């Protein structure tokens, strides 16, 4: 099994020794954190594809994204972990929730009783609590990392706006086309208030 | 031999991708199909980030940002299509739209 190398040639010899010592001591906990976050991600994804209610599935999907964000943080990609929480679990999931609220495809609310509500929110909140505790422990121990040195946002930015600049502009055009497409698909046919106003109204 | 092996992280990404694929194939509700597509895109991004962490290069994270942009565009257009579908067929079952017309 190939592992992440303990250090790169870019850091000095002193750092090399220090990181190697730190890794030897922190090895088991980091492994454990990775596997715990992976288990939470897989369990919540399983719950997503087996739910019947859309909002419950969305709750588990948010937990799944948070678990993957913790995996990113443990893997040494803190910038991507923040983006995962902000954009995936924040923006895209809010879009889903808005659409579900507009359509209301769920069952009527009269059937709910207190016990069912209790059972619904305990699952995702328990998984999220596991993730939160794990994240706090990882943060307090400062044991980032599987990779001996996390890839910082500065590296990502320099690479993004250096050799990948063309990709950034293509992504901008893709997002613009997404906006235009959503606008075109989302507009409904205008219904006139009276047939007098049809065919351009009075002329 | 320091830490989590790249293989185990890639296995996690593969499991998540297969779960998303099963969701796309099994569920007939269009909303669940869109959610499963999100899971698959996320698993692909996880594989890219694992590769980037394995060689300690920022390229994997850059590709993940591109995947994020693609997912955002896909979700906006997909949800607009979903709304049109629901207003037209008055159902969420994707089998209703299996016949083409015109």
Boltz contact constraints between the chains, C-beta under 6 A:
constraints:
  - contact:
      token1: [A, 1]
      token2: [B, 5]
      max_distance: 6.0
  - contact:
      token1: [A, 1]
      token2: [B, 7]
      max_distance: 6.0
  - contact:
      token1: [A, 3]
      token2: [B, 1]
      max_distance: 6.0
  - contact:
      token1: [A, 3]
      token2: [B, 2]
      max_distance: 6.0
  - contact:
      token1: [A, 3]
      token2: [B, 5]
      max_distance: 6.0
  - contact:
      token1: [A, 4]
      token2: [B, 2]
      max_distance: 6.0
  - contact:
      token1: [A, 4]
      token2: [B, 3]
      max_distance: 6.0
  - contact:
      token1: [A, 6]
      token2: [B, 2]
      max_distance: 6.0
  - contact:
      token1: [A, 8]
      token2: [B, 56]
      max_distance: 6.0
  - contact:
      token1: [A, 23]
      token2: [B, 2]
      max_distance: 6.0
  - contact:
      token1: [A, 27]
      token2: [B, 3]
      max_distance: 6.0
  - contact:
      token1: [A, 30]
      token2: [B, 3]
      max_distance: 6.0
  - contact:
      token1: [A, 31]
      token2: [B, 4]
      max_distance: 6.0
  - contact:
      token1: [A, 34]
      token2: [B, 4]
      max_distance: 6.0
  - contact:
      token1: [A, 38]
      token2: [B, 12]
      max_distance: 6.0
  - contact:
      token1: [A, 42]
      token2: [B, 15]
      max_distance: 6.0
  - contact:
      token1: [A, 45]
      token2: [B, 16]
      max_distance: 6.0
  - contact:
      token1: [A, 45]
      token2: [B, 19]
      max_distance: 6.0
  - contact:
      token1: [A, 45]
      token2: [B, 39]
      max_distance: 6.0
  - contact:
      token1: [A, 49]
      token2: [B, 23]
      max_distance: 6.0
  - contact:
      token1: [A, 54]
      token2: [B, 31]
      max_distance: 6.0
  - contact:
      token1: [A, 61]
      token2: [B, 35]
      max_distance: 6.0
  - contact:
      token1: [A, 72]
      token2: [B, 49]
      max_distance: 6.0
  - contact:
      token1: [A, 75]
      token2: [B, 53]
      max_distance: 6.0
  - contact:
      token1: [A, 76]
      token2: [B, 53]
      max_distance: 6.0
  - contact:
      token1: [A, 77]
      token2: [B, 49]
      max_distance: 6.0
  - contact:
      token1: [A, 77]
      token2: [B, 61]
      max_distance: 6.0
  - contact:
      token1: [A, 80]
      token2: [B, 49]
      max_distance: 6.0
  - contact:
      token1: [A, 80]
      token2: [B, 61]
      max_distance: 6.0
  - contact:
      token1: [A, 80]
      token2: [B, 64]
      max_distance: 6.0
  - contact:
      token1: [A, 87]
      token2: [B, 68]
      max_distance: 6.0
  - contact:
      token1: [A, 92]
      token2: [B, 75]
      max_distance: 6.0
  - contact:
      token1: [A, 95]
      token2: [B, 75]
      max_distance: 6.0
  - contact:
      token1: [A, 99]
      token2: [B, 79]
      max_distance: 6.0
  - contact:
      token1: [A, 103]
      token2: [B, 86]
      max_distance: 6.0
  - contact:
      token1: [A, 105]
      token2: [B, 92]
      max_distance: 6.0
  - contact:
      token1: [A, 146]
      token2: [B, 3]
      max_distance: 6.0
  - contact:
      token1: [A, 146]
      token2: [B, 4]
      max_distance: 6.0
  - contact:
      token1: [A, 147]
      token2: [B, 53]
      max_distance: 6.0
  - contact:
      token1: [A, 147]
      token2: [B, 56]
      max_distance: 6.0
  - contact:
      token1: [A, 151]
      token2: [B, 58]
      max_distance: 6.0
  - contact:
      token1: [A, 155]
      token2: [B, 58]
      max_distance: 6.0
  - contact:
      token1: [A, 156]
      token2: [B, 58]
      max_distance: 6.0
  - contact:
      token1: [A, 156]
      token2: [B, 61]
      max_distance: 6.0
  - contact:
      token1: [A, 159]
      token2: [B, 58]
      max_distance: 6.0
  - contact:
      token1: [A, 159]
      token2: [B, 62]
      max_distance: 6.0
  - contact:
      token1: [A, 160]
      token2: [B, 62]
      max_distance: 6.0
  - contact:
      token1: [A, 164]
      token2: [B, 62]
      max_distance: 6.0
  - contact:
      token1: [A, 167]
      token2: [B, 66]
      max_distance: 6.0
  - contact:
      token1: [A, 171]
      token2: [B, 66]
      max_distance: 6.0
  - contact:
      token1: [A, 171]
      token2: [B, 69]
      max_distance: 6.0
  - contact:
      token1: [A, 174]
      token2: [B, 73]
      max_distance: 6.0
  - contact:
      token1: [A, 175]
      token2: [B, 69]
      max_distance: 6.0
  - contact:
      token1: [A, 175]
      token2: [B, 73]
      max_distance: 6.0
  - contact:
      token1: [A, 178]
      token2: [B, 73]
      max_distance: 6.0
  - contact:
      token1: [A, 178]
      token2: [B, 76]
      max_distance: 6.0
  - contact:
      token1: [A, 178]
      token2: [B, 77]
      max_distance: 6.0
  - contact:
      token1: [A, 181]
      token2: [B, 77]
      max_distance: 6.0
  - contact:
      token1: [A, 182]
      token2: [B, 76]
      max_distance: 6.0
  - contact:
      token1: [A, 182]
      token2: [B, 77]
      max_distance: 6.0
  - contact:
      token1: [A, 182]
      token2: [B, 80]
      max_distance: 6.0
  - contact:
      token1: [A, 185]
      token2: [B, 80]
      max_distance: 6.0
  - contact:
      token1: [A, 185]
      token2: [B, 81]
      max_distance: 6.0
  - contact:
      token1: [A, 185]
      token2: [B, 84]
      max_distance: 6.0
  - contact:
      token1: [A, 186]
      token2: [B, 80]
      max_distance: 6.0
